[in-house]
Amino acid sequence: MPSAKIVFPLGKYSKTIPNTCQQNSIGETVVILHKLEMTSNQTLGAALVGVGRMGQVHLKSMIDSGRLNIRWLVDIPAQHGLMAELIKRHRLTGETEISDIESSQKVLSDPRVDVVIICTPTPSHYDIIKKALTAGKHVMCEKPLTLTVSETKDCYELAKKLKKILFCAYNRRFDKQFNTLYQRYKRGDIGNLRMVKFTSREDGPGKEYLQNNRSGIFLDMAIHDIDYVCWLVGERPSSVCAFGSISSDNSALYRSADDFDCVTAILNFPSGVMANMEDTRAARIGYEQKVEVLGTKGLIQTRNMKASELYSITQNSCQSEALLRSSEERYVDSFPTELNHFINSIEGKEENLVSAESCIIAMEVSEALSESLKTGSIVRL
């Protein structure tokens, strides 16, 4: 694991600024990975496949980075009107073309395309990843990479064979709070790790999303938490167990999708570390993301992000601002950070932080938790 804290400034730069190392006020070694302009005459050409909610988040990061020429937007014909509007809105006219999923081969055979970013529903990932890699493109894909461990292994084996970067967008690693927690634990601030608690609560996806993804709460929602916990602990769990319920006002929706809206899980690691995870959908409180890490010498916690730090006090009450409402708001800074890391990996400036091994472990744990949820038994890995 890297020993230095990763920090990405968010501002735009008018010139190339080299990576620098320095120590901050609390003694952390900080690697400042600046947003670099391309030093060559040719920037990377990119195709974005899927322009739904997450696709539009990544499109903004692609534009803001200044490091990609967006050659294609790709989605089903019903989204072509939206894609035309996005091209107009972001002033990509004359630079970006539109294609549908069924005709994506012409996109993948385009020699101007170096990078494919995939934001389609999960069941389509495997096929698109393999086609893009086979066409000689580097690939960044939204989580989960595929629906099964075997498919994920297949994709990474192909990427290795073809010497292409395959990057799964586990963006919790690139969040400033979570990355700082990781670095402070790794430098020994709280001694030996004992317990990790991760809480994720959100309003929850709609009917169309649940129908299109069909991956279940552990693979679809909790996979981010699973990846972060395993990365933090630095081990593969030895056993897991999970329990779930359908208890929200939208219970009929989750039953129709054969899914749960509230789960809790326990992960046991070979070193004796335990992790407890709660993932709740349809929580009417905003977007809640908390991590607590207990060691032999202390405790580190992250705090929920709110709309502002405004805090009002009257004679009868104390009131703070509401929580942010969505992952797009909460992780607004980590999306461009992970994209820049992906590009840096392609250019050989950084090693891919989300390794094949770590992605496969997260998938294995997710599958084991889903099995435990169905059987009510402890599953050993």
MIKOLRO-451790 format. One record per residue (C-alpha): x, y, z. Coordinates in steps of 0.05 Angstrom, whole numbers, plus 32768, in hexadecimal, padded with zeros to 4 digits. Layout:
XYZ
...
This chain:
800080008000
801980487FF3
8037806A8030
802680B08019
7FE480D3801C
7FC580E17FD8
7FAA81277FCD
7F8D81427F8D
7F81818D7F89
7F3F819C7F67
7F4F81DD7F44
7F6081E37EFB
7FA881F27EE7
7FBF821B7EAC
800181F67EA7
802181B47EB7
803481AE7F00
805F81727F16
804C81447F4F
806B815C7F91
8076813E7FD5
807381658015
8060815E805E
8022817E8079
8017819E80BE
800B815B80E0
8046813880C1
80248110808A
804B8105804A
801F81218014
802581117FCA
800381497FA5
7FEB812C7F63
7FDA81697F3A
7FA9816C7F01
7FDB81697EC8
7FD081827E82
7FE981527E4D
803181627E3A
802B81407DF6
8005815B7DBB
7FD281237DBF
7FA1811B7DF9
7F7E80DA7E07
7F3E80CE7DE1
7F0380B47E0A
7EC080937E00
7E8B80967E37
7E5C805C7E36
7E1C806A7E5E
7E0480B27E6B
7DD480A67EA5
7DDE80C17EEB
7E2580A97EF5
7E3780B37EAC
7E2880FD7EB1
7E5281017EF1
7E8E80E37ECD
7E81810D7E8F
7E8A814C7EB8
7ECB81317ED5
7EE3811F7E90
7ED681667E77
7EF281897EB4
7F3281607EB3
7F48817F7E71
7F6E813E7E64
7F3D81197E36
7F1F81257DF2
7ED981097DF7
7ECF80E87DB5
7E8F80C17DC1
7E5280BE7DEE
7E3180797DEA
7DEE80627E04
7DAC80437DED
7D8480697DB7
7D5380837DEC
7D8D80AB7E09
7DA480CB7DC8
7D7C810B7DD5
7D9C81117E19
7DE181067DFC
7DD5813D7DC8
7DC0816B7E00
7DFF815A7E29
7E2B81687DEC
7E0A81AB7DE4
7E0B81BC7E2E
7E5481AB7E36
7E6981CB7DF4
7E82818A7DD6
7E6381977D92
7E9381847D5A
7EBD815B7D8A
7E8E81257DA3
7E6380F37D7C
7E2880C97D92
7E20807E7D8C
7DF280487DA8
7E07800B7DCF
7DF77FDB7D96
7E2580017D67
7E5D80097D9A
7E8F7FE27D6F
7E9A801F7D43
7EAB80467D83
7EDB80107D9B
7EFD800B7D57
7F0880577D55
7F5480617D5A
7F4980A57D7B
7F2B80827DB8
7F5E806D7DED
7F3080697E29
7EEB804D7E36
7EC480627E74
7E8980357E84
7E4C804D7EAB
7E16801E7E92
7DEB7FEF7EBD
7E157FB87EDD
7DFD7F7C7EB3
7E1B7F9D7E75
7E607FAA7E92
7E817F677E83
7E737F687E39
7E867FB17E2F
7EC77FAA7E58
7EDE7F6E7E2F
7ECE7F8F7DED
7EF17FCF7E01
7F307FAB7E1A
7F327F7F7DDC
7F2F7FBE7DB1
7F6D7FD77DD5
7F4D800A7E03
7F5A801A7E4C
7F1B80127E76
7EFD80357EB2
7EBD80167ECA
7E8B80297F00
7E827FF77F38
7E767FBE7F3B
7EA37FA97F03
7E777F6D7EF1
7E417F437F10
7E6E7F087F24
7EB37EF87F3E
7EC27ECD7F01
7EB07F047ED0
7EDB7F367EF7
7F177F067EF5
7F0C7EFC7EAB
7F0E7F477E9E
7F4E7F527EC6
7F707F167EA4
7F5F7F357E60
7F787F7A7E76
7FBA7F5B7E8E
7FC27F347E4D
7FB67F727E23
7FDE7F9F7E51
7FA57FD07E5B
7F8E7FF57E9A
7F4C7FDC7EB6
7F3580097EEE
7EF87FFE7F1B
7EDE80407F36
7EDE80337F81
7EDE807D7F90
7EDC80787FDD
7F27806E7FD9
7F2E80B27FB7
7F0380D87FE9
7F2C81098012
7F0E80F58055
7F1380AA8049
7F5980AF802B
7F7280D88066
7F5580A58097
7F78806E8071
7FBB80928072
7FB780A480BC
7FA8805C80CF
7FE0804380A3
8013807180C3
800080548108
7FD7808C8127
7FA7805B814A
7FD4801F8152
7FBD7FDA813D
7F787FD6811C
7F407FB68143
7EFC7FCA8127
7EE17FEE80E9
7E99800880E4
7E7E802180A2
7E388040809C
7E1880508058
7DD2806B8053
7DB080898016
7D6C80997FF9
7D73805D7FCB
7D6B804E7F81
7D2B804F7F5A
7D0580167F3A
7D27801D7EF5
7D6D801A7F15
7D5D7FDC7F3D
7D407FB97F01
7D7B7FCA7ED4
7DB37FB97F04
7D987F7A7F27
7DD77F737F50
7DBD7F777F98
7DCE7FA67FD0
7E137F897FE1
7E2D7F8A7F99
7E0A7FCA7F85
7E0E7FF77FC3
7E3B7FD87FF8
7E737FC57FC8
7E92800A7FD3
7E947FFE801E
7EAE7FB78016
7EE77FCF7FEA
7EFA8007801A
7EF97FDB8058
7F237FA58038
7F547FD9801D
7F597FF98062
7F647FB78087
7F927F9D8050
7F777F578053
7F437F298034
7F0D7F178067
7F0E7ECF8081
7EC37ECD808E
7E857EF88087
7E3C7EF9809B
7E027F268089
7DBA7F34809C
7D877F5D8077
7D417F79807A
7D0E7F9C804E
7CF37FD1807C
7CED80138056
7CB08036803C
7CC6801C7FF7
7CC77FD4800E
7C9B7FBD7FD3
7CCF7FD97FA2
7D087FB07FC1
7CDE7F717FC6
7CCD7F777F7D
7D177F7B7F6D
7D277F417F9C
7D557F6F7FC4
7D5C7F8C800A
7D5A7FD48020
7D817FCB8061
7DBC7F9C806F
7DF17F9380A4
7E317F6B809B
7E6B7F5380C5
7EAF7F4580A6
7EE47F1E80CC
7F2C7F2480B6
7F677EF480C2
7F8B7F2780EF
7F507F2A811E
7F347F6C8104
7EE87F6F8100
7EBF7F9D80D3
7E767FAE80D9
7E517FCC809E
7E0B7FE88099
7DED7FFA8056
7DA780178055
7D7E802F801A
7D40805C801E
7D5C8080805A
7D3880C2805D
7D7080E8807E
7D9E80F88044
7DDE80D8802D
7E0380BD806A
7E4A80A28065
7E71809480A4
7EAF806C80B5
7ECA805D80FA
7F0D803A8105
7F228022814A
7F69800F8159
7F917FFD8197
7FA7804581A1
7F6C806E8189
7F31807A815B
7F27809D8118
7EE380B280FE
7EC980D580C0
7E8F810480C3
7E52810A8097
7E5481408063
7E1E81758068
7E0381AB803A
7E2B81DD8063
7E4C81E480A7
7E18821780BD
7E01820A8104
7DC982318126
7DBA82378170
7D7B8254818E
7D5E825281D4
7D3A821181C6
7D6481ED8192
7DA681E08170
7DA381D08126
7DD681BE80F1
7DCD81B980A5
7DB0817C8083
7DDB81458066
7DED8145801D
7DB9811F7FF3
7DE180F37FC4
7E2380D27FB4
7E2E81047F7C
7E2E813C7FAF
7E5481177FE6
7E8B80FE7FB7
7E8E81397F88
7ED9813F7F92
7EEB80F57F8F
7ECD80EA7F49
7F0081187F26
7F3780FE7F53
7F2B80B67F3F
7F2880C97EF5
7F6A80ED7EF9
7F8880B07F1C
7F6F80847EE3
7F8E80B27EAF
7FCF80B57ED6
7FD080697ED8
7FCA80667E8D
800280987E85
802F80727EB5
803080A97EE9
800F807E7F1F
800180367F2E
7FB880217F29
7FA080277F72
7F657FF87F68
7F897FB77F58
7F6B7F7A7F38
7F757F547F7A
7F507F887FA4
7F177F8C7F72
7F107F407F71
7F117F3E7FBE
7ED87F717FC2
7EB07F477F91
7EBD7F077FB8
7EA87F277FF9
7E697F447FD9
7E567EFF7FBE
7E637EDF8002
7E387F138025
7E007F097FF4
7E037EBE8001
7E027ECA804C
7DC77EF88045
7DA07EC18021
7DB47E87804E
7DBC7EA98091
7DFF7E85809B
7E477E9B80A4
7E6D7E958062
7EB87E868063
7EE47EA1802C
